[in-house]
Amino acid sequence: MTVSLEVAAGVGTLRLDRPPMNALDVATQDRLKELAEEATRREDVRAVVIYGGERVFAAGADIKEMQAMDHTAMVLRARALQDSFTAVARIPKPVVAAVTGYALGGGCELALCADFRIAAENAKLGQPEILLGLIPGAGGTQRLSRLVGPSKAKDLIFTGRQVKADEALAIGLVDRVVPAAEVYEQAYAWAAKLAQGPAIALRAAKESIDTGLETDIDTGLAVERNWFAGLFATEDRERGMRSFVEEGPGKAKFL
């Protein structure tokens, strides 16, 4: 399989494994969607790491496969392409991308689906589709502009240039830069810490933030309000408040 889901201690690792560059062909896209939906369903998965291995995250789409597709074929495929990435973005649990080496085109778009991105010092990210006479088709024009702002997104998408880890950090494309040997370790630690948190409250926070970014503020506030009130019906809220009163802040255990 070109994508696997490995679960340990509440953390599910979505591992890309299609040597040499983890090119995201149709089969890999479909498998990614299948496993993202599995991670969403599974109660033993409380946080997710997306990882492509020590050498590369994902260098983009399978260009040879795409070259053989005509307009009709891509009209039929484009929605499935987006749906596979959207399935990752909609995992209602904390998701971190552990980015090593290249994250280009579809690889960059996959990293954009995470809540947090940890990159290796030697990582390079970008949306080079324009160099093929195309534009990003797996969410790049939308998620990149929401993350780094329209001007920086247009710079990357219009030119197709690659950015090194330090520039990616400066523009907000990644959130942390670490030595290459530590990328997965630090991503796993981030996910493992959140996997011990209140699962429903984390889901509420993620949905409230993501919905608010996609709609007007009144709708976003309504989503927040409904989740906030609804959490008062959860056992985690009872446990968290009881621990705060009896033991002080930050000591509640939610597992």
C-alpha positions in Angstrom: 0.0 0.0 0.0 1.2 3.5 -0.8 -0.3 4.9 2.3 -0.6 3.3 5.7 -2.2 4.2 9.1 -0.2 3.1 12.1 -1.7 3.7 15.6 0.2 3.9 18.9 -0.7 5.6 22.2 -3.6 7.5 20.6 -1.6 8.9 17.7 -2.3 7.7 14.2 0.5 8.1 11.7 -0.6 8.5 8.0 2.6 7.3 6.3 3.2 7.9 2.6 5.3 5.2 1.0 5.6 5.4 -2.7 9.4 5.6 -3.5 11.3 7.4 -4.6 9.4 10.7 -4.2 6.0 9.8 -2.8 4.3 11.0 -6.0 0.6 11.3 -5.4 -1.0 9.2 -8.1 -4.7 8.4 -8.3 -4.4 5.2 -6.2 -2.5 7.0 -3.5 -5.1 9.8 -3.4 -7.9 7.3 -3.0 -6.0 5.4 -0.3 -5.3 8.7 1.5 -9.0 9.5 1.6 -9.9 6.0 2.8 -7.4 6.2 5.7 -8.3 9.7 6.6 -11.9 8.6 7.0 -10.7 5.7 9.1 -8.7 8.0 11.3 -11.8 10.1 11.7 -14.0 7.1 12.8 -11.5 5.4 15.1 -11.8 6.2 18.8 -8.3 5.0 19.5 -7.0 7.7 17.1 -7.0 11.0 19.0 -4.4 12.9 17.0 -2.7 12.4 13.6 0.7 12.8 12.1 1.2 12.9 8.3 4.7 11.7 7.3 6.4 10.8 4.1 9.6 9.3 5.6 13.1 10.6 6.3 13.9 11.8 2.7 10.8 13.4 1.3 7.3 14.4 2.3 5.7 14.3 -1.2 7.1 15.8 -4.4 3.7 16.3 -6.0 1.3 14.6 -8.4 2.3 11.8 -10.7 3.0 13.9 -13.8 3.3 11.0 -16.2 -0.1 9.8 -15.1 -1.6 13.2 -15.4 -0.1 13.8 -18.9 -2.1 10.9 -20.2 -5.4 12.4 -19.0 -7.4 14.6 -21.3 -10.0 17.3 -20.3 -12.8 14.8 -20.0 -10.8 12.5 -17.8 -9.8 15.4 -15.5 -13.3 16.7 -15.3 -14.3 13.3 -13.9 -11.3 13.1 -11.6 -10.9 16.7 -10.2 -13.6 16.3 -7.5 -12.1 13.0 -6.3 -8.7 14.7 -6.1 -10.0 17.5 -4.0 -12.1 15.1 -1.9 -9.1 13.0 -0.9 -7.3 16.1 0.5 -10.5 17.5 2.1 -10.9 14.2 3.9 -7.6 14.9 5.6 -8.5 18.5 6.3 -11.7 17.4 7.9 -10.3 14.9 10.3 -11.9 16.3 13.5 -8.8 15.8 15.6 -5.4 17.6 15.8 -3.3 16.9 12.7 0.4 17.7 12.3 2.4 17.4 9.1 6.0 16.2 9.5 7.7 17.7 6.4 11.0 16.4 5.3 12.7 17.1 1.9 10.3 18.2 -0.8 6.7 19.2 -0.3 5.7 20.4 -3.7 2.4 20.7 -5.6 0.1 18.1 -4.1 2.7 17.5 -1.4 2.4 21.1 -0.3 -1.4 21.0 -0.6 -1.4 17.9 1.7 0.7 19.7 4.3 -1.8 22.6 4.1 -4.5 20.2 5.3 -2.8 19.8 8.6 -3.4 22.1 11.7 0.3 22.4 12.3 3.4 22.0 10.2 6.9 21.0 11.4 9.5 21.2 8.7 13.1 19.9 8.4 15.8 22.5 8.0 16.4 21.1 4.5 12.7 21.1 3.5 11.5 22.9 0.3 7.9 23.8 -0.2 6.0 25.2 -3.2 3.2 25.1 -5.7 5.0 24.7 -9.1 1.8 23.9 -11.1 2.1 27.1 -13.1 5.3 25.8 -14.7 3.2 23.0 -16.2 0.6 25.5 -17.5 -1.8 24.6 -14.6 -2.9 25.9 -11.2 -3.1 23.9 -7.9 -6.1 21.6 -8.0 -6.1 20.0 -4.6 -7.0 23.0 -2.6 -3.8 25.1 -2.9 -5.4 28.3 -4.2 -7.8 28.2 -1.3 -5.8 26.8 1.7 -2.5 28.6 0.9 -4.2 32.0 0.6 -6.1 31.5 3.9 -2.9 30.5 5.7 -0.3 33.0 4.4 -2.5 35.7 2.9 -3.4 36.4 -0.7 -0.2 38.3 -1.7 2.2 35.7 -0.5 0.0 32.9 -2.0 0.0 34.7 -5.3 3.8 35.1 -5.2 4.2 31.3 -4.8 1.5 30.2 -7.2 2.2 32.8 -9.9 6.0 32.0 -10.0 5.9 28.4 -9.0 9.1 29.0 -7.0 10.2 26.8 -4.1 10.8 28.2 -0.7 13.3 26.9 1.8 12.3 26.1 5.4 13.5 29.5 6.8 11.3 31.5 4.4 8.4 29.1 4.8 8.6 29.8 8.6 8.9 33.5 8.1 5.7 33.7 5.9 3.7 31.3 8.1 3.7 28.4 5.7 5.3 26.2 8.4 5.1 26.6 12.2 8.4 25.1 13.3 11.8 24.3 11.7 13.9 21.6 13.3 16.9 19.4 12.3 15.8 16.8 9.8 16.5 13.9 12.1 14.0 15.3 14.7 11.0 16.1 12.4 8.9 13.0 13.1 9.9 12.8 16.7 8.8 16.4 17.4 5.6 16.0 15.3 4.8 12.8 17.2 5.4 14.6 20.5 3.0 17.4 19.5 0.3 14.9 18.5 0.9 12.7 21.6 0.4 15.6 23.9 -2.8 16.7 22.3 -4.0 13.0 22.2 -4.2 13.2 26.0 -6.5 16.2 25.9 -10.3 16.4 25.9 -11.3 14.9 22.6 -14.7 16.6 22.2 -13.4 20.0 23.2 -10.5 19.7 20.7 -13.0 18.7 18.0 -15.1 21.7 18.9 -12.2 24.1 18.8 -11.1 22.9 15.4 -14.5 23.0 13.9 -15.2 26.5 15.3 -11.9 27.9 14.0 -12.2 26.2 10.5 -15.8 27.2 10.1 -15.2 30.7 11.1 -12.4 31.1 8.5 -14.8 29.9 5.8 -17.8 32.1 6.7 -18.9 35.4 8.2 -18.2 36.2 11.8 -21.8 36.0 12.9 -22.0 32.4 11.7 -18.7 31.6 13.2 -19.8 33.0 16.5 -22.9 30.9 16.4 -20.9 27.8 15.8 -18.6 28.7 18.7 -21.6 29.5 21.0 -23.3 26.2 20.3 -20.2 24.2 20.9 -19.3 26.1 24.0 -22.7 25.4 25.6 -22.8 21.9 24.3 -19.5 21.0 26.0 -21.2 21.6 29.4 -22.9 18.2 28.8 -19.6 16.3 28.5 -17.7 14.3 31.1 -14.5 16.0 30.1 -15.9 19.4 31.1 -16.9 18.0 34.5 -13.5 16.4 35.0 -11.6 19.5 33.9 -13.5 21.9 36.1 -13.5 19.6 39.1 -9.7 19.1 38.8 -9.2 22.9 38.5 -11.2 23.6 41.7 -9.6 20.7 43.7 -6.1 20.6 42.4 -5.4 23.8 40.5 -5.0 24.6 36.8 -3.5 22.2 34.2 -3.7 19.0 36.1 -6.9 17.3 34.7 -6.5 13.9 33.0 -8.9 13.3 30.2 -8.2 9.7 29.1 
